[in-house]
Amino acid sequence: MMYQALTIAGSDSGGGAGIQADLKTFGLCGVFGTSVITAVTAQNTQGVFDIHQIPPSTIISQLSAIVDDFDIRACKIGMLGDVASIQAVHDFLSVHRSQIGRLVIDPVMIAKGGAKLLQQNAIDALMALLPLADVITPNIPEAQVLTGVQMTCDDDIVQALHRFGQMGVSGVIIKGGHRHDGLCRDWVRLGDEIFCVDANRCSVKNTHGTGCTFSACLTAQLAKGVPMTTAIRRAKSFITHAIKTPIKIGQGIGPVNHWAGAEALNKMSGEYGDAI
């Protein structure tokens, strides 16, 4: 059986993040990837130079084409960009939620180089979309914006996890890459359960596409029927190895090494019969 997944996100002309990173990750995880492009960006390892939002009607047409023909077992949502795009996706999924399987939302707001990928007036619309997800994957700055909780210590992160629950979000992974300590600790809340997933921090500059790649690997695992907790740990292993085995591409913040992530994933247990 060929498992199928969907990514709804922006296109990265530099190939390190967005749709391109998602499709690479899906394929390396043994999942057939489909896509809905919400924006076309002109970017490379040195920055984002232009963003063209796709008309909402075209986003809806892409979504309709996918659900009419493919057996989507899991979907991830990345960059949406503006209110109109968010509203188009929200309206479509409100009707067709059962046709996309498990849903992961990565609330993309800022590119690794600092460029804004979500218009300021779109935050409220994005927050209304989040309860449709099985799990969301904000980093610390994104979680601070969405919850209003400033995260300076572990207790703040736990408070933010509960705040998301009050907002109707059933599953949350707050990624810890922006903290400045020896561990890269992700905080997870699934229902009433809270736990952490740790990895040693890597001192490298090639970190473009980390969030996209993590959420795409998580989506691919869910598409294959892997339980959520195991899927999270696999995605953490994938991105950790993708970061710590850098590849030399571009002159700025280069991409992570998706192939190293896949190699690490292949060494993990194939208890679900899904080894690549």
C-alpha positions as CSV (number, residue, x, y, z in Angstrom):
1,M,0.0,0.0,0.0
2,M,1.3,3.5,-0.9
3,Y,0.4,5.9,1.9
4,Q,-0.5,9.4,0.8
5,A,-0.1,12.7,2.6
6,L,-0.9,16.3,1.8
7,T,1.1,19.5,2.5
8,I,-0.6,22.9,2.3
9,A,2.1,25.5,2.4
10,G,4.2,28.1,0.5
11,S,6.8,27.3,-2.1
12,D,10.5,27.9,-1.3
13,S,12.5,28.6,-4.4
14,G,15.7,27.8,-2.5
15,G,14.3,24.2,-1.8
16,G,15.1,24.1,1.9
17,A,11.8,24.8,3.4
18,G,8.1,24.9,2.6
19,I,6.5,22.7,0.0
20,Q,9.9,21.5,-1.3
21,A,11.1,20.4,2.2
22,D,7.8,18.7,2.9
23,L,7.7,16.7,-0.3
24,K,11.4,15.6,0.2
25,T,10.6,14.5,3.7
26,F,7.4,12.7,2.7
27,G,9.3,10.8,0.0
28,L,12.2,9.9,2.3
29,C,9.7,8.5,4.8
30,G,8.1,6.3,2.2
31,V,5.0,8.4,1.7
32,F,3.5,9.7,-1.6
33,G,3.2,13.5,-1.2
34,T,0.6,15.8,-2.7
35,S,0.6,19.6,-2.3
36,V,-1.5,22.7,-2.2
37,I,0.6,25.8,-2.8
38,T,-0.6,28.9,-0.9
39,A,2.2,31.3,-1.8
40,V,5.2,31.5,-4.1
41,T,8.3,33.0,-2.5
42,A,11.5,34.2,-4.0
43,Q,14.1,33.1,-1.5
44,N,17.5,31.5,-1.0
45,T,19.8,30.9,1.9
46,Q,20.3,34.6,2.4
47,G,16.7,35.8,2.7
48,V,13.2,36.1,1.3
49,F,12.9,38.7,-1.4
50,D,9.3,38.5,-2.7
51,I,6.1,36.8,-1.7
52,H,3.1,36.2,-4.1
53,Q,0.0,35.0,-2.4
54,I,-2.1,32.5,-4.4
55,P,-5.7,33.6,-4.9
56,P,-8.1,31.8,-2.5
57,S,-10.1,30.4,-5.3
58,T,-7.0,28.6,-6.6
59,I,-6.2,27.3,-3.2
60,I,-9.7,25.9,-3.0
61,S,-9.4,24.4,-6.5
62,Q,-6.2,22.6,-5.5
63,L,-7.7,21.3,-2.3
64,S,-10.8,20.0,-4.2
65,A,-8.6,18.3,-6.8
66,I,-6.6,16.5,-4.1
67,V,-9.5,15.2,-2.0
68,D,-11.5,14.1,-5.0
69,D,-8.8,11.7,-6.2
70,F,-6.4,10.8,-3.4
71,D,-6.6,8.8,-0.2
72,I,-5.1,11.3,2.1
73,R,-4.2,9.8,5.5
74,A,-2.6,12.8,7.0
75,C,-2.1,16.5,6.1
76,K,0.1,19.3,7.3
77,I,-0.5,23.0,7.1
78,G,2.5,25.4,7.0
79,M,2.7,28.9,5.6
80,L,-0.7,30.4,4.8
81,G,0.4,34.0,4.7
82,D,-2.8,36.1,4.9
83,V,-6.3,36.2,6.2
84,A,-7.9,35.3,2.8
85,S,-5.7,32.1,2.5
86,I,-6.4,31.1,6.1
87,Q,-10.1,31.6,5.7
88,A,-10.2,29.6,2.4
89,V,-8.4,26.7,4.1
90,H,-10.6,26.9,7.2
91,D,-13.8,27.0,5.2
92,F,-12.8,24.0,3.1
93,L,-11.6,21.9,6.0
94,S,-14.8,22.7,8.0
95,V,-16.6,20.7,5.3
96,H,-14.0,18.2,4.3
97,R,-12.1,17.6,7.5
98,S,-12.7,13.8,7.4
99,Q,-11.1,13.5,4.0
100,I,-7.6,14.5,5.0
101,G,-7.0,12.2,8.0
102,R,-4.7,13.3,10.8
103,L,-4.0,17.1,10.7
104,V,-0.7,18.8,11.7
105,I,-0.5,22.6,11.8
106,D,2.8,24.3,11.8
107,P,1.9,27.9,12.5
108,V,4.6,29.5,10.3
109,M,5.1,33.2,11.1
110,I,8.7,34.1,10.5
111,A,11.4,32.7,8.2
112,K,14.7,31.6,9.6
113,G,16.4,34.7,8.3
114,G,13.7,37.0,10.0
115,A,11.3,37.7,7.1
116,K,7.6,37.8,8.1
117,L,5.7,35.0,6.5
118,L,2.3,35.8,8.2
119,Q,0.6,39.2,8.0
120,Q,0.0,40.7,11.4
121,N,-3.8,40.9,10.9
122,A,-3.9,37.2,10.1
123,I,-3.1,35.9,13.6
124,D,-6.7,35.9,14.8
125,A,-7.8,33.9,11.7
126,L,-5.0,31.4,12.3
127,M,-6.0,30.9,15.9
128,A,-9.5,30.0,14.7
129,L,-8.0,27.3,12.5
130,L,-5.9,25.6,15.2
131,P,-8.7,23.6,16.9
132,L,-9.2,21.6,13.7
133,A,-5.7,20.1,14.2
134,D,-4.7,16.8,15.9
135,V,-1.5,18.5,16.9
136,I,0.2,21.9,16.3
137,T,3.9,22.5,16.3
138,P,4.8,26.1,17.2
139,N,8.3,27.2,18.1
140,I,8.7,29.4,21.2
141,P,8.3,32.8,19.5
142,E,5.2,31.5,17.7
143,A,3.7,30.0,20.9
144,Q,4.3,33.3,22.7
145,V,2.4,35.2,20.0
146,L,-0.5,32.8,20.0
147,T,-0.9,32.4,23.7
148,G,0.3,35.8,25.0
149,V,2.6,33.9,27.5
150,Q,6.2,35.1,27.6
151,M,8.3,31.9,28.0
152,T,11.3,32.6,30.2
153,C,11.2,29.3,32.2
154,D,9.7,25.8,32.1
155,D,6.7,26.9,34.1
156,D,5.9,29.4,31.4
157,I,5.9,26.7,28.8
158,V,3.6,24.5,30.8
159,Q,1.3,27.5,31.2
160,A,1.3,28.0,27.4
161,L,0.5,24.4,26.9
162,H,-2.6,24.7,29.1
163,R,-3.5,28.0,27.4
164,F,-3.6,26.2,24.0
165,G,-5.9,23.6,25.6
166,Q,-8.2,26.4,26.7
167,M,-8.2,27.5,23.1
168,G,-9.6,24.1,22.0
169,V,-6.3,22.7,20.7
170,S,-6.0,19.0,21.6
171,G,-2.3,18.4,20.9
172,V,0.6,20.8,21.1
173,I,4.4,20.5,20.6
174,I,6.3,23.6,21.6
175,K,9.7,23.2,20.0
176,G,12.6,24.3,22.1
177,G,15.2,25.3,19.5
178,H,15.1,29.0,20.5
179,R,16.1,28.4,24.1
180,H,19.8,28.9,24.9
181,D,20.9,25.8,26.9
182,G,22.6,22.5,26.3
183,L,19.4,20.6,25.4
184,C,17.0,21.1,22.6
185,R,13.8,20.2,24.6
186,D,10.4,20.0,23.0
187,W,7.4,20.2,25.3
188,V,4.4,18.1,24.3
189,R,0.8,18.0,25.5
190,L,-1.5,15.3,24.3
191,G,-4.9,15.6,26.0
192,D,-4.1,15.7,29.8
193,E,-0.6,14.2,29.3
194,I,2.5,16.5,29.3
195,F,6.0,15.1,28.5
196,C,9.3,16.3,27.0
197,V,11.4,15.0,24.1
198,D,15.1,15.9,24.3
199,A,18.1,16.0,22.0
200,N,21.5,17.4,22.4
201,R,21.9,20.9,20.9
202,C,24.0,21.1,17.7
203,S,26.1,24.2,17.0
204,V,25.5,24.6,13.3
205,K,24.2,27.4,11.0
206,N,22.4,25.2,8.5
207,T,19.0,25.2,10.1
208,H,16.8,26.4,7.3
209,G,13.6,24.3,7.1
210,T,13.8,22.7,10.5
211,G,10.2,23.4,11.4
212,C,8.8,22.4,8.1
213,T,10.9,19.2,8.0
214,F,9.9,18.2,11.6
215,S,6.2,18.7,11.0
216,A,6.4,16.9,7.6
217,C,8.1,13.9,9.1
218,L,5.5,13.8,11.9
219,T,2.7,14.0,9.2
220,A,4.3,11.2,7.2
221,Q,4.4,8.9,10.3
222,L,0.8,9.6,11.1
223,A,-0.1,8.9,7.4
224,K,1.4,5.4,7.9
225,G,-0.7,4.8,11.0
226,V,2.1,5.3,13.6
227,P,0.7,6.3,17.0
228,M,1.1,10.0,17.9
229,T,3.8,9.6,20.6
230,T,5.9,7.3,18.5
231,A,5.5,9.6,15.5
232,I,6.7,12.6,17.5
233,R,9.8,10.8,18.7
234,R,10.6,9.6,15.1
235,A,10.2,13.2,13.8
236,K,12.5,14.4,16.6
237,S,15.1,11.9,15.6
238,F,14.8,12.8,11.9
239,I,15.3,16.5,12.4
240,T,18.1,16.1,15.0
241,H,20.2,14.1,12.6
242,A,19.2,16.4,9.7
243,I,20.6,19.3,11.7
244,K,23.8,17.7,13.0
245,T,24.9,16.4,9.6
246,P,25.1,19.7,7.7
247,I,25.4,20.0,3.9
248,K,27.2,22.9,2.2
249,I,24.6,24.7,0.1
250,G,24.3,28.5,-0.4
251,Q,26.1,31.3,1.3
252,G,23.7,32.0,4.1
253,I,21.6,29.9,6.4
254,G,21.7,26.6,4.6
255,P,19.1,23.8,4.6
256,V,19.1,20.8,6.9
257,N,20.2,17.4,5.6
258,H,17.0,15.5,4.9
259,W,18.9,12.4,3.7
260,A,20.8,12.1,7.0
261,G,17.5,12.4,8.8
262,A,16.0,9.6,6.7
263,E,19.0,7.4,7.4
264,A,18.6,7.8,11.1
265,L,14.9,7.1,10.8
266,N,15.6,3.9,8.9
267,K,17.7,2.6,11.8
268,M,14.8,2.9,14.2
269,S,12.4,0.1,14.8
270,G,10.1,-0.9,12.0
271,E,7.4,-2.2,14.4
272,Y,4.6,-0.8,12.2
273,G,6.0,-2.5,9.1
274,D,7.0,0.9,7.6
275,A,10.8,0.8,7.2
276,I,11.8,2.6,4.1
